[in-house]
Amino acid sequence: MVKIQHLNRVPELQSRRSLDLVHKSPAPAPTLSTLRELRESGHVHRSVKAEIRENLLARLRAGEPRFPGIVGFDDSVLPHLERALIAGHDVVLLGERGQGKTRLIRTVVGLLDEWTPVIAGCEINDHPYAPVCGRCRALGEDEIVVAWKHRSERYGEKLATPDTSVGDLIGDVDPIKIAEGRTLGDPETVHYGLVPRTNRGVFSVNELPDLAERIQVALLNVLEERDIQVRGYNLRLPLDVLLIASANPEDYTNRGRIITPLKDRFGAEVRTHYPKSIDDELVLIRQEALADIGADVPDHLVEIIARFTRLVRESSAVDTRSGVSARFSIAAAETAAASAVRRAALTGEDLPVARVCDLPGIVHTLRGKVEFEVSEEGREIEVLSHLLRRATAETFRGTLGGADLAPLLDKFAEGAQIESGEMVGATELLRRIGRVEGLAKIMSRIGMGEGDESPGHAAAALEFALEGLYLMRRLSKDDIAGAAVYRT
């Protein structure tokens, strides 16, 4: 069994759902403010793709992390993505839901320079050496004021929806500027969309095939000619942008909802996948599950959840085209932790520790995250409950399968019964079980060490052993109104 530290003890593995790498403790911005100072400093103007290429190669040579927080892609997805970025290609990430595509896209921003110079007040982030918009080109060198943008401000993202317009992505005529007296042909009347406003940065389109075909057409010039057109204006703005899109493989086909010319313009298609090993699944759950719920989720429960998620993905009852998101396992761990906190509040426990009795609740909570085959309609709870029992049994065999549990079985030799359940506190459960020889060895085998000596941890270990013995048909169990009665 892989030893994974507890949720509330690993701050460095807590959720990274935002652009933490680019937001974390930025260095102070340079103080250069004039074009002359910038030139004298030796600053070199590079395109976004050249900037990312050079920074990526520098990290590769130094052996530094390139995509922090990405789990399970080291030998599969990341080499393909790195080759695409070095080649200067725009990229499409193809994968089912919940495979970390958006997270991976956002980490690419960390390959940008931490600070980059722009012309102050420019809507499209013109470089002081190479202004492209009409306003900036009209400025004299002495009129250019240099401002500095952090890499976190050089990222744009749009979730593709059917109501997305060309104006949202590319731009449109601004009626307010017309009302102020400017002529309709004046380029200054253009209100820029998200793509030009991310000029000299990274722009992401999530679920690209969901864009209407006429909106996809608007992206053709951005990808090939690197410019934009707005409502017939004689306007050519050479954009400097890296475009990364995400899509579901089912939709990203010639027969799906993507137009062939747009598909052809992306330089690279990179397939993502769910974690391939149980170790990666464990690390992912630990990294992403919220740590501020206030409960400890022991290693054996995290392993059960990881195995449960993998069994659901592999089940013939589940629609494989839809997939089972990584959010399924993350939410399962959080739900188990929340159940432990609720029990502690009702029973007065000091340290909430999740137990096996907290797992059945995740079946009802998370069934909406799984798309079942039509033939399985009405059996969703039955299917998930069966797979959860299988995951528990597999984890038991891998951890306590060879352990000496005779002292625990001896408790039942004379027909004794032990009642557990979600509302049975740890201290009360330990009282009902009584003293068990070899408890420390049981706890050690399931990954509990120093610091795991509370009644909650002991109760979690013994309840797991009882459930495993039941699944191995060494004990019987009666489920009665949320309680579990173990007997011979």
N, C-alpha and C positions, 0 to 999 in steps of 0.2 A: 504493500500500500504506500502511496506517495504521501509524505507528511506535508500537509499544508497548514500554515498558521491560521489562527482564528481571525474572523472578520474584524473584531474590534481591537486587534493588535497590529494591524498592518496598514498604517496610514499611507505608505507609499504605493499600496495596491488598491486604494480606494478608487471610486468611480472617476473615470476620465471622460465624461460624456461631452465636455466642452473642449475648446482648443487650449488645453492646459499648457502644452509645450510652448505655445507662442505667447501665452498670457503670463507665464510664470516668471516673476521677478525680472522684468526686462532691464537691460543695462540702460543707463541714461542716454537720451538722444544726443547726437552730436550738436554742437553749438554753432556750426557754420551756417550763415544766413544769407550770404551773397554769392553770386555766380563766380566772382573772382576768388573768393576764399575756397569755394568748392574745387575750382581748377587747381589752385595752388596746393591743395591737400593731396593731389594725385588721384582723386576719385576717377574710376573708369566706369563708363556707362555700358551695361550689359543688358541683353534681353532677359526676360523672365526665364525662358528655357535654358539659356546659357548660365544664368545665376543658379538655377536648381541643379543643373548638370555638374557645375564645378563644386558646389557645396556637397552634393551627394558623393562625388568621387573623393573629396577630402575626408568625408566620414568613413568611406569604405577603406581608404588607406590607413586611417587611424584606428580602425576597428571599433568605431563608436556606433551606438544605436542610430538607425536611420528612421525608424517608424515606431516610436515608443508606444507601448500599450497594445500593440497588435500581437495576438496570440495564435500560434499554429500555422502561420503562413511562411515561416522562415525558408523552408526548402521547396515551396510550391509557388505561391502567389508573388512573394516579394522579388525573387530574381527576375520574373517577367516584367514586373512594374519598374524595377530599377533599369532594366534594359530599355524600356520604353521612354523613361525620363532622360536617360543618357542620349538616346537617339533624338530627343526633342519632339516626341510624338504626343498628340492629344490622345486621351485614353478613355475607353469604356470598360468599366468593371461589370462583369456579368455574374450574377449569382442570385440564388433564392433569398427570400426575406431573412433578415436577421443574421447575415454572415459577416457583418462588420464593414460593409462597403463604404458607408458614409464616414465611419471612424477612420478608415484607411485614407480616404480622400483628404480629410482634415489634417492628418499628420503630414501630408505633403507640404503644407504651408510652413512647417518647421524647417524645410530645406531652403527657404528664402533667406536673404540677408536679414539680420535682425532690424536694421533701420535702412531706409532708402530715401534719397532726396526727391522731392517733388516741387513743382512750382506752387507756391502758396495761393490758395483760392481756386485752383484748377479743379473742375468737376471730374475730370478723367485722369487725374494724377500724372500729368505730363512731366517728363524728365527735364530738368533745367537745360541740359545740353541739346535736347531734341524735342521742342514743343510741336504739337500737331494740331491742337484746336485753334480756331480763329482768334480767340481772345489772347492766348499765350503767344502765338506767332506775331501779334501786333505789338508785343512788349519789347522795348529796347533792353539791351543787356543790363543796363544800370537799373532798370525797373523790375527786373526779376528778383523776387524774394524767395529764398530757398526755405522750404519747410521739410520736416522729416516724418515719414510714416513708419510705424512699427509693422512688422509682418502680419500681426493679427488683424490689421486694418486692410490688408491686401487680399482678403478672401471674400468671395461672394458665393451665395448658394441659393438655388431656387428649386423648390419641390414642384415638379411638373404636374399641373392640374389642367383639366379640360378648359378652364376659364382663363388660362394664361394667355396674354395677348402679346403681339409684336412690340407694342409700346412698353410692356413690362420688361422684356428682355433687351430690346434694341433701342427704342426711343420713339418719341412722337412729337408733334408740334405742341408747344405750350401756349394755350389760349390766353393765359395771363400776360405773357410777353407780347403777344399780338395786341392785346387791349392796351398795353402801355405805349403803343405807337410804332412798334417795329413792323417792318414789312414782312409779308409771308415768306419771301425768298431769303430772308436774312438767316444765316445758319445759327445766329444767337437765339433764334426762337425755338430751337430744338431742346426738348427735355430728354436727357439721356436716360436710357434704361439701365438695368443691372449689369449687363455685360460691359458696355463702355465705362461704367463707373468702377468696374473692377480692372480697368486697364492697368497693365504692369503688375498683375497679380494672378491668382488662381481662381477660376470660376467653376462651380459645380452645378450640374443639372441632375437632380435625383429623379429616378424613374423616367428616363428620357422618352420611352415610347408612349407615355401618357400625354405628351404634347400633341396638339392637333397638327395635321400634316402641313398646313399653311404656316404654322409657327416653326416647324422643323425646317422648312424652306428658308426661313429668315436666318437660320444659323449657318447656311451653306457658305456664305461669304466670310463669316467669322473664321471658319475652319480652314478654308483654302486660300482665299485672297487676303485674309487677315484684316478686313475692313468692314464697315457697316454702311447701310443705305437707309435713309429715313424719308418715307413718303415722297419719293421722287426728287429730293433735294440733290443738287450737284455737290454732294458732300462725301468726301472720302477721308475717313479717319483710320489710318493704319494702326490697328490695335496690337498691343503686345500682351497676350494673355495665354495662359495654359488652361485648356478646357478639359475637364474630367467629368464624365457622366457615369451614372449607374443605371442598370437595367436588369429586368428579369429575363433569363434566357428564353422563356416561353414567348415573350413579346418581341424580343430583339431578333426577328427573322424577317426574311423577305415576304413571308405570308402573314407576319404579325402587323404591328402598328408602327413600324419604323420605315421611313422612305429609303430606298436603296442609295440614292446619291449622298445622303447624309451618312449612312452607314459606311460608305466607301471613303469618306473624308477623315474618319478617325484613323490614326496611324497604328493603334494597337488595341486589341481586345484581350482583356485579362480575366480569366475565370477565377472566382473565389469559391470557397467551400466551407462547410461546417468543420469544427475541430475533428481531426482524424483519429486522435488518440484520447484515451480517458484522462491522461495527464494534462493535455491541453484543455480539456473540458473543465477539469478541476481548477486550473489556474485562472481560466476565464471567469468562472463563477466567483472565485475569491476576489478577483480584480474588480468585477463590475457590480456585485451585490452591495447595496447600501450598507455602510458600517454604522450609521447613526440610529439604527432601530433600537439598540440597547440590549441585544441578546447575543449569546455565544452560540454559534452553529458548529458543533463538533465535526471533525473530519469525516467520520463514518456517515454522517447525514449528508454532507456535501457530496460524498462519493455515491450515495444512493441516488441523489438528485441527478448527478451527472450520468449515471448508468440509465436511469429512468428516461432522461432526455434522449439518449442514444437509442434506446429501445423504441421509443415513440417514433423517432425518425425512420427506423428500419421496419416498422410495422406495416404489414400489408393492408391494414384497416385505414391507414392514413394516406391522404393524397400527397404523393411524393413531389408533384409539380409545385405545390404550394410551399412545401418545406416546413420545418419546425424551427422557429427563430431561436437564436441564442438568448433572446429575452425570456423565453419559456423557462429555462433553467435558472436564470437570474431572478425572475419573479418568484419561482418556487422557493429558492433559498430565502428570499425576503419574506415570503408568506410564512414559512416555517419559523423564522425569527419572530415575526409579529405574533404568531400563536403562542410562543413561549413568553413573550412580554405580557400578553393578555392573561395567561395563566398565573404569572407571577403577581400581577395586579390583583387578581381575585383570591389567590391563596396566601399572599404575603411573603412570597419568596424574595430573598435579597438579590440573588444573581440569576436572571432568567437564562436557562439553557434549553435549547431545542432538543426534543426527543422524537423517537419513532412515532409516538402518538400524534405528533403535529403534522405528519406527512399526509394522511388521508384528506385533510382539508385542502391541500393544493390541487387535488383532482377536480373538485368542484369549482375552485377559483379559476383554474387555468384552462378548462376545457374549451373556452372560446378562442384560445390561441392556436387550436389545432383544427385543420380542415380534414374531415373524415370522408372516406369513400361513401357514395350514395347508399351502398348496400349495408353500411354500418349505422345508418341513422337510427337513433333511439337507443343505441348500445354504447354511446360515448363514455359514460361513467364506468360501465362494466369493463370496457377495453382498457381504459387508463388505469383502473384499479388493479387489473390483472398484471399490467406491465409494471406498476409500482411494486407489487409483490415480487415479481421476478427480479427487479433491480435490488430489492432488499435482500433476497436470497443470494444473489450473486455476490453482493458486498459481504454478506455474512460468511460465505464460503471462502472468500479471499482474505478475511481478517481473523475470524474466530473458528473457521472450519476445522482446524486441527487443535484447538484449545481444549484444555481439560475443564469441562463444564459440569462434571459430576457433582461438585458441591452444590451447584444451583439446582440440578435435577433432583438431588436428595431432598430438597424442600417439598417436592411433590410425591415422595415415596409413599406417604401415608394418606394420600388423597387430599392434600392441602390445595387451596386455590388462592391465586394472587390477582387482585383486581387493579388494573391500571387504567389510564385514560387521560384525556386532555385536561380534565379538571382535577386530577390527582397531583398534588404538589410533590416535589422531590423528597422532602423529608418524610411525608406520609408514605410514599411508595417504598422508601428504604425501610421504614418501620414494618410495613406489611411483608416485605421480603425477608427481613432479618439479616443477621450476619452471614456473609458468604466468604468462605476461604478462597484465596487466590483472586480477589477482586482487583488488586493492584496489577496483576498480570493481564487480566481481561482489559483493563483500561489502557495498559501500555500497548497491547496488540492492536487496538483500534486507533492508536495515534495520540492518546492522552498522556501528557508528561507533567513536568513541574508546572505548577500553577493551575492544574486541572484537578484539584482535590476538594472541590466544593461538593455538597450534597447533590447539586444539580448535575454535575458531571458523573458522579457515581450512579445516580438514577438513570441517566441517559445510557450509560454503558450496560447496566443490568437490563433495562427495558429492551435494548437492542439484542442482547443475548436471548431474552425470553422470546422475542419475535422471531429470531433466527431459528431457535429450537422448534417453534411452532411450524415454521415454513419447511424445516427439515423433517417434520412429522415425528418429532420427539415429544411434543406437547400438543394439547388441544387448546383451542381458543374459542370463546363465545363473545360475539360483539353484541352488546346490549346498550342501546341508547347512548352511543358515544363512549361507552366504557368497554374495556377488553378484559375478560376473565380468563386467565391461563390456568390450566389444570392438566392432569394426566389423561 
